Every structure is written in C-alpha cells, then in structure tokens.
C-alpha cells in the first residue's frame, strides 16, 4: 500500500485522509521528527480529531514518518553486584500521594564540546523532577549536589522510599549515609534489569527524543545545554 493509494481511496474517505495526513506531517515537522505514532496521535486528539491510533500509524508508515528512537544509555555499573538494599519497589510504582516513592538515575549526552551527565530525582506520584544536577562528569559530587537540593526543597522525608540501580554512585557509603540521615528507605534494582526503573527510563527517553536527538548542534556549549535542560524540566 502506498501513500497515494491511501489518500486516494474511492470509498468516501479520500478527503479525510488527505487532510489528516497533512496535519500529521505538520505535527511531525513542528516537533522536528521527534514524535512517533503515540505522541502524534495524542496531539491529534488534543486538537479535536477523532481518529484511531492504527490509522495514524498506517498513514505515518505510508509517508515514511518515523519518530526518533532512544540510543545509547549511560551505564554506571562497574562490575560489582551490589547488596546495598533489597528491591523494595519491585516494579510497584503505585502511590497515593507525593513524597512516598522517589527514583533516580544518571544519563549521558554527547556533544562536539564533550559529554555531560544528567542526574535527576523523580517523584513517582507526580512524575515531576524533584531536583537534578547536570555535570561534565559523573561523580559523587554531582550526586551530593542533587541530594542536597532535594533535601532543601523537602526537609522532611522520613519513610520515603528512594529507588536506584546498582551504579557505583549509589553503592558509595556517602550516598547511603545521606539517605539514612534523612530517614529514607533504600530500594535497589536488580542488575541489568531496566524494567525495575522504567519510570525514569521513560523520562529519559522522552527528554532525549524531544530536545536532544537530532538537535545536538543547537547546543554549542555546556552552558547552552544547561539552560535548555532547565527550561525543559521547569516547563514540564
């Protein structure tokens, strides 16, 4: 099936398909090719269209419009299986209020000027970023800055669960001490299992699709990318 066949059908939907295809292309190009079927479909619904996602998928396939997909992931695991904490969350991301379950991770960005690393904390109830730190290198100082910003914003965290993977930062004694000092219960993912922290993985994937992949040249310096990250996080 070709695009011209799809929009040129003679069963009374030719005009609808042509108009819809035009709007799909506008949405796709407006978002710099970052939106896949699901996000294009959601935008159409927001604009008042009544359309099945399978139809959107079919038309995007015919027009060869494909959203950008996630690429490399930064791995802070360094060959030691951690026994710091049990997997308390165990993929149970349900909450009834904020400040019950937080999660954290680190992701990497590569630019002509070098690499930088984003370390955020996300509240599983609101899906909002509690605090974050962007750094040219993934080190313990970055993690400490992120934690201190979170604790200044929320000084009472007793009983809250913090979930993280088996990265070396989270196995460090200083990190564990900071959490214990604030009454936080630690939960650690199983080794190499991205589904244990899929909430943060989803955030990273959406962020990179919307303001990083294909846009690397728009950020000529660490400062320019830092401003973009700040606007993205505080604008969501």
C-alpha positions as CSV (number, residue, x, y, z in Angstrom):
1,X,0.0,0.0,0.0
2,X,1.4,3.4,-1.0
3,X,0.7,6.8,0.4
4,X,-1.1,7.9,-2.7
5,X,-3.3,4.9,-2.7
6,X,-4.1,5.5,1.0
7,X,-5.2,9.1,0.5
8,X,-6.7,8.4,-2.9
9,X,-9.2,5.7,-1.9
10,X,-12.6,6.0,-3.5
11,X,-14.7,4.8,-0.5
12,X,-15.5,8.3,0.7
13,X,-12.5,8.9,2.9
14,X,-10.1,10.3,0.4
15,X,-10.6,13.9,1.5
16,X,-10.4,13.0,5.2
17,X,-7.2,11.0,4.7
18,X,-5.6,13.9,2.8
19,X,-6.5,16.4,5.5
20,X,-5.4,14.1,8.3
21,X,-2.1,13.3,6.5
22,X,-1.4,16.9,6.1
23,X,-2.0,17.6,9.8
24,X,0.1,14.6,10.8
25,X,3.0,15.9,8.7
26,X,2.6,19.4,10.3
27,X,2.8,17.9,13.8
28,X,5.8,15.7,12.9
29,X,7.8,18.5,11.3
30,X,6.8,21.0,14.1
31,X,8.4,18.7,16.6
32,X,11.5,18.1,14.4
33,X,10.7,14.5,13.7
34,X,10.8,13.6,17.4
35,X,7.2,12.4,17.7
36,X,6.3,8.8,17.0
37,X,2.8,7.4,16.4
38,X,1.7,7.6,20.0
39,X,2.6,11.2,20.6
40,X,1.3,12.3,17.1
41,X,-1.9,10.5,17.9
42,X,-2.2,12.2,21.3
43,X,-1.6,15.6,19.7
44,X,-4.3,15.0,17.1
45,X,-6.8,14.1,19.9
46,X,-5.8,17.3,21.7
47,X,-6.6,19.2,18.5
48,X,-10.1,17.7,18.4
49,X,-9.6,14.9,15.9
50,X,-11.4,11.7,16.4
51,X,-9.0,9.1,14.9
52,X,-7.8,5.6,15.8
53,X,-4.1,5.3,16.5
54,X,-3.9,2.4,14.0
55,X,-5.0,4.8,11.3
56,X,-2.3,7.3,12.3
57,X,0.2,4.5,12.3
58,X,-0.8,3.5,8.8
59,X,-0.6,7.0,7.4
60,X,2.7,7.7,9.0
61,X,4.1,4.4,7.6
62,X,2.9,5.4,4.1
63,X,4.5,8.8,4.4
64,X,7.7,7.2,5.9
65,X,7.5,9.4,9.0
66,X,9.2,7.6,11.9
67,X,9.8,9.1,15.3
68,X,13.3,9.1,16.7
69,X,14.2,6.1,18.9
70,X,16.3,6.0,22.0
71,X,20.0,5.4,21.5
72,X,22.8,4.6,23.9
73,X,22.3,4.5,27.7
74,X,25.0,5.5,30.2
75,X,25.8,2.6,32.5
76,X,27.4,3.4,35.9
77,X,27.5,-0.3,36.8
78,X,31.2,-1.2,37.1
79,X,31.2,-5.0,37.6
80,X,30.3,-5.4,41.2
81,X,26.9,-6.8,42.2
82,X,25.6,-4.6,44.9
83,X,23.9,-5.9,48.1
84,X,23.3,-2.4,49.5
85,X,19.5,-2.7,49.6
86,X,16.7,-5.1,48.7
87,X,14.4,-4.3,45.7
88,X,11.6,-3.0,47.8
89,X,9.8,-1.2,44.9
90,X,9.9,-4.4,42.8
91,X,8.1,-2.6,39.9
92,X,5.3,-1.4,42.2
93,X,5.2,2.2,41.2
94,X,1.7,2.9,42.6
95,X,1.5,5.8,45.1
96,X,-1.4,7.7,46.8
97,X,0.5,11.0,47.4
98,X,3.8,12.8,46.7
99,X,6.8,12.1,48.8
100,X,6.2,8.4,49.0
101,X,8.5,7.0,46.3
102,X,11.4,8.7,44.5
103,X,13.7,7.3,41.9
104,X,17.0,8.4,40.5
105,X,19.5,7.5,37.7
106,X,22.1,9.1,35.5
107,X,22.0,9.5,31.8
108,X,24.7,10.7,29.3
109,X,24.7,13.2,26.5
110,X,27.4,13.6,23.8
111,X,28.2,16.8,22.0
112,X,31.0,18.2,19.9
113,X,32.2,20.1,23.0
114,X,32.2,16.9,25.1
115,X,30.0,14.8,27.3
116,X,27.7,15.8,30.1
117,X,25.6,13.8,32.6
118,X,22.2,14.4,34.0
119,X,21.3,13.1,37.4
120,X,17.6,13.8,38.5
121,X,15.3,12.6,41.2
122,X,11.7,11.9,40.1
123,X,8.6,11.6,42.3
124,X,6.7,8.6,41.2
125,X,3.3,10.1,42.2
126,X,3.6,13.4,40.3
127,X,6.2,12.3,37.6
128,X,7.9,15.6,38.4
129,X,11.6,16.2,38.8
130,X,12.3,16.9,42.5
131,X,15.8,18.1,41.9
132,X,18.6,17.4,39.4
133,X,22.3,18.1,38.6
134,X,23.9,18.5,35.2
135,X,27.7,17.9,35.2
136,X,30.5,17.4,32.7
137,X,31.5,14.3,34.6
138,X,29.5,11.6,36.5
139,X,31.0,11.8,40.0
140,X,29.9,11.6,43.6
141,X,29.9,15.4,44.0
142,X,27.2,15.6,41.4
143,X,25.0,13.1,43.3
144,X,25.6,15.0,46.6
145,X,24.5,18.3,45.0
146,X,21.4,16.7,43.6
147,X,20.5,15.2,47.1
148,X,21.2,18.5,48.9
149,X,18.9,20.4,46.5
150,X,16.2,17.8,47.1
151,X,16.5,18.0,50.9
152,X,16.5,21.8,50.9
153,X,13.2,21.6,49.0
154,X,11.8,18.8,51.1
155,X,13.4,18.7,54.5
156,X,11.1,16.0,55.9
157,X,11.5,12.7,54.0
158,X,11.2,10.2,56.8
159,X,9.8,6.9,55.5
160,X,10.1,7.9,51.8
161,X,11.5,5.1,49.5
162,X,14.3,6.0,47.1
163,X,14.8,3.6,44.2
164,X,18.0,3.3,42.2
165,X,20.1,0.9,40.2
166,X,23.4,-0.8,41.0
167,X,25.5,2.1,39.8
168,X,28.7,2.7,41.7
169,X,27.5,6.1,43.0
170,X,24.5,4.5,44.8
171,X,26.7,1.9,46.4
172,X,29.0,4.5,47.9
173,X,29.0,4.9,51.7
174,X,28.4,8.7,51.5
175,X,25.3,8.3,49.4
176,X,23.9,5.6,51.7
177,X,24.7,7.8,54.7
178,X,22.9,10.8,53.2
179,X,19.7,8.8,52.7
180,X,19.8,7.2,56.1
181,X,20.4,10.6,57.8
182,X,17.1,11.8,56.2
183,X,15.1,8.7,57.2
184,X,14.9,7.4,53.6
185,X,14.4,3.7,52.8
186,X,16.7,2.4,50.1
187,X,15.5,0.2,47.2
188,X,17.9,-1.2,44.6
189,X,17.1,-2.6,41.2
190,X,18.3,-6.0,40.1
191,X,21.4,-6.0,38.0
192,X,20.8,-5.2,34.3
193,X,17.0,-5.0,34.6
194,X,15.8,-1.8,33.1
195,X,12.2,-2.6,33.8
196,X,12.9,-2.2,37.5
197,X,13.3,1.6,36.9
198,X,11.1,2.1,33.8
199,X,9.6,5.3,35.1
200,X,13.0,7.1,35.0
201,X,13.8,5.3,31.7
202,X,10.6,6.7,30.2
203,X,11.5,10.2,31.4
204,X,15.0,10.0,29.9
205,X,13.6,8.6,26.6
206,X,11.0,11.4,26.3
207,X,13.5,14.1,27.2
208,X,16.1,12.9,24.6
209,X,13.5,12.5,21.9
210,X,12.1,15.9,22.4
211,X,15.1,18.1,22.9
212,X,18.3,16.2,22.2
213,X,18.3,13.6,19.3
214,X,18.9,15.4,16.1
215,X,19.4,18.7,17.9
216,X,23.0,18.3,19.2
217,X,24.3,21.2,17.1
218,X,21.8,23.5,18.7
219,X,23.9,23.4,21.9
220,X,27.4,24.7,21.2
221,X,28.4,24.7,24.9
222,X,27.7,23.2,28.3
223,X,26.1,26.4,29.3
224,X,23.6,26.5,26.4
225,X,22.6,22.9,27.1
226,X,22.3,23.5,30.8
227,X,19.8,26.4,30.1
228,X,17.8,24.1,27.7
229,X,17.6,21.4,30.4
230,X,16.5,23.9,33.0
231,X,13.7,25.2,30.7
232,X,12.6,21.7,29.8
233,X,12.4,20.4,33.4
234,X,10.7,23.5,34.8
235,X,8.4,23.7,31.8
236,X,7.0,20.2,32.3
